[in-house]
Amino acid sequence: MMKLQCLMIVHVWWKAFAEFSEPGLQNLVLAKPVAQGFNRTAFARTLHEVLRDPVRMKFGEFQKISNFRSGNTSHGNKELTAISVSFGHDSSIAISQGGSIQCILELERLFGKRYFHPLYPCADRAAPCPDWTWIWRVSIKGALRAFHRHCSCGGTDCPTEFDVGVFITFNSPRYTAIADLIHQVFSVREWRLLDHHHAHALIGFFDSQFPSALIVSYDAEGNDGTFNAYVGLGRDIVRVAQLALDPGYRYNMMGALLPEVTGLWDDHPLLCSHFDLANDAVWVDATAFYDHVMVKGTILSVAGKLMGYAATGEAPGTPITELQSFVRAYFRSKERYGLIPARVLRAACGDLTSQRSLAWIVQEEFNQLVTGAVEGLLLRVSESLPFSLHGLVFTGGCALNVITNQLAFERFTDRGAAVSKTIVELPSNLRVKDFHVPPAPNDSGLSAAGLWSISSPQKHQQLQYLGFGLWDEEALEASAAEWKAVRLSSLGGVDYLAALLAGENRTRKPIVAVVRGRQEFGPRALGHRSLLALPEGTEIKDRLNRLKFRQWYRPVAPMIADEDLETVFGYVAKSPYMTMAPLVKEDIRVRFPALAHLDGTARHQSVGQADEPWIHALLLAVKKWTGLAALINTSFNSKGRPITNRVQECLQMLRDLPDLDFVLIEDWLFEAQRCS
């Protein structure tokens, strides 16, 4: 196999740092695996070694780094077993046997708190930090025990003894304490550490099935940078660049300025009143806006809302406006993210038209910054490689930005260039064949990536439904009897459900929640914990947003059978994890107005028979009623809570939410009991 040493262009020395709470851990720079058998003292001497001060490079410079090779699936004479944990925000736990991932637990789904972080009270700057031991006793240990009870390993008992454990680094000195806690539930022979963005790169590349790829991992933070590039070839991954860009934090900062995004209408005028905005060219410290949203505990939801909100603004035209030039300067600034041009803050403190225009510009400048960086990376990497790259992979939290993903697909891939409405002439060495984003590019995917750092997948494994079954599944039969629920299979299965969604013999077309099988892995609902409805008329989209207490501008995502993708988009726009946003054909937008967002795009889930047979069959049954194998879909949760995974919570929402008409839990169809 072609070696990847040719990628190592410029050597850059790492500088270690030492601010650790445990004695004897200063100035450690080289991580080594821990010897067999858990030696707490030895582990303590090595566990902090990956926490290094990120090297900040100018754009286009490369870093020399040892290449990575994922291990094989043998460990002695038996299949290797591994456990991986990530305890930053979007905490998760995952296990594997012989390279096959068995279960992934996102802790938010267990504890009912979005983006769950074991140290969440400490992240809230307005609240005192409770005792650490109380936090991990209640949350982490509870999660481990729930994992032990509920994980399903193909009908056999899941392992409780693991050959290897992986920590995803999370800038905390508490690894040894957590390892001790894990050992109260599971046995782990050897512990290893994995860098944040390296983990993102692993899940992105191995899930892509590409033989080779440029992998771009970018998000707001990480122990190893904020914007990294890797090259994957076979089972090898090499980091080739770490760019001094932080678009994630800056995008969040811009969102924190906008009250239609944050919902903090009462506080916004007061915050604006503290600034003198007369001189446009002055840069002001607006960190107070970010901190205020952080204190409210909603900062991690800002980026997703801003992405949808950007469609409410209008393009400023050409040449670029003064405001756009200031936003561009901000995204390219080397100053900390809270320092912004006064002209930008004046727009954020202006009227709604001004704020919405700012949102559009922010998304546009984010697009241009990212695609410009990728173009430079493709150029440098292609000059250094004796072979052509097959694919481009985006991963990290910023890879949830479907607008940027779509732009990258159309600009940098042969498939995308063939369907793009915008002509961008790029030389062949700046194009690859295909583009991929994994089902969990954000931090919820880190623990799964840790498993693949030990044993890369021998064959492709579908990850999107590797969550857990209902926590209280034992309550389902009794609840069905209490509610007089009916088995869907006795009514006609998906054909009956399609007729129900079509509103047969009803005054209004219903919204139906579907709760079946194992929960989705990653931030998107993909038909196992979904709210479904027909995409006819905008009223149904308004009802869905009202049901979830969401802002009026938030998009809902269609699920579309593979057979009708070309009908909707003009080409086969595969997107099984809702990671793209192609433009919907005009005639489809007229016939099915709820299917598209305000900008005419759709953040869709494509569904083939191999992806999810039951959902695929339902979509084909719906086509008999509407002429299109499509439904609109959004996650089954309400009022800022994570996606539901409890029978009783499902039924409570059916009681309380007047826009919710039915809930299908496994095969039981529950109908809302409305007062006549």
Summary of the structure (lengths in Angstrom):
residues: 676
radius of gyration: 24.8
end to end distance: 71.2
largest distance: 74.5
contacts: 2334
relative contact order: 0.11
helix: 38%
strand: 17%
